[in-house]
Amino acid sequence: MTVDVTRPDVVTDVPKQLFIGGAWTDATGGRTFAVDDPATGDVLCEIADAAPADGRRALKAAVAVQEEWAATAPRARSEILRRAYEIILARTDELALLMTLEMGKPLKEARGEVAYAAEFFRWFSEEAVRIDGGFSTTPDGANRILVMRRPVGPCLLITPWNFPLAMGTRKIGPAVAAGCTMVLKPAPQTPLSTLALAGILTEAGLPPGVLNVVTTTDAGAVVEPLLRGGEVRKLSFTGSTQVGRILLAQCADTVVRTSMELGGNAPFIVFDDADLDVAVDGAMTAKMRNMGEACTAANRMFVHRTVADAFAARFAERMAALTVGPGTDPGSDVGPLIDAAGRGKVEELVEDALRRDAKVVTGGTAPDGPGYFYPPTVLTDVSRDAALMRTEIFGPVAAITTFEDEDEVVRAANDTEWGLVGYLFTRDVDRALRISERLEVGMVGLNTGLVSNPAAPFGGVKQSGLGREGGRVGIEEFLEYKYVAIPVRNRT
Ligand code: NAP
């Protein structure tokens, strides 16, 4: 379906204020900040720029309704999420265009994210009515143990800019299902999708105060007092490891429970027995989804020496055939990067690799003109010391290096402080299971470049994070155990 990209109403229709206690409200002093279109650098609109006092107001609203919200029937919470799921799907085109305008991804990918984001609401609408507890007898027979699950309490949710809708629904869904209230702070580059979502949840019947949205350019000053204040009982953060560490330290003082979905440095391993067509398909997905701006992006490609040339040639041919252009252009496969800093980092990483004798097979130079575009790029002979092997590239640059044997590649793959996801291409079942077990990651893509799925436990080990989102465990992150000890006396 063609979307009328000139339609101004998708941006004008979104409220530009803070959402606190069910009301749209200006920031203190009426401060605003600009949201840009990364395809042009032009300003899309101005939105409210919260001060610390606004953050406190939002948390107060969440705290005020926590007890009442926790007492609602699970079916009522479930049906709110189900209705929101349906509204999101019905508005796919508008939401996709909004996301493309603020974030840059091509419309076809934005539509995919709308479906993915909605799916978290459907999944957690089903989980809301399956929260259970337990009942057992102590070994000595004297007591009964009643175990109940309770919402953890008011939550602070912080999201990044790369998946503006799905990172919100992946947190709001389980929080609503569990009976928690929340304050959500989206990334300042992409607040519009979150504000649209707040409107949708209100339409779906979410009571005032359960979800509060605070947009700000002063995240540190707004968030820190909330984390240290003692009323936030849970932080769910998705973003960089660097910021994650700062927030973990702030949570320590008042022992705030945390879920941390942090950065990655995914190894993408192709063995000599792999089906190369499958491996190239997998590489296109693992590298190019979201222009490479994904925590799950293939960052280091280890290809067995005997198939490296064939893999690189086929992969580079597919990469070179992609069309780079504004995400709103229906023919675009690759949109702009998020901003000048994001593109500058990619350029520096490529220059560093070239100084260390990497070879460019395709791409490698940013075009002139407006917007933050960077071409799909394939580098071979990349030194394992190159900076792009040790940091998230966050752009459409594939760095290929070769390996000789299994032990060597597992050692190299694990030689990083991150452990979010690894990709593995082989037709040998024993090897597939052996290496899946040995990789120090939270997720493995076995002969696939895509692991994200609302029904699966998404998350990492090492410095890629703590906890999981989605799957059966996703709601657990927002629930506490409470145990009631019940002595049962013998009849006298
Ligand atoms: P980021 O710089 O860490 O920011 C993430 C969020 O944290 C933003 O809303 C940001 O707002 C906020 N923030 C930054 N400093 C803060 C502070 N001191 N106190 C409170 N909030 C603060 O990450 P990003 O550049 O937006 O996103 C890219 C990163 O996210 C990558 O590392 C990527 O791997 C990771 N990511 C991980 C997952 C996962 O599931 N594991 C998924 C997607 C993305 P400001 O921008 O205003 O500072």
Boltz pocket constraint, residues with backbone or C-beta under 6 A from the ligand:
constraints:
  - pocket:
      binder: B
      contacts: [[A, 158], [A, 159], [A, 160], [A, 161], [A, 162], [A, 163], [A, 185], [A, 186], [A, 187], [A, 188], [A, 216], [A, 217], [A, 218], [A, 219], [A, 220], [A, 223], [A, 224], [A, 238], [A, 239], [A, 240], [A, 241], [A, 243], [A, 244], [A, 246], [A, 247], [A, 260], [A, 261], [A, 262], [A, 263], [A, 264], [A, 294], [A, 295], [A, 296], [A, 392], [A, 420], [A, 459], [A, 460], [A, 464], [A, 465]]
      max_distance: 6.0
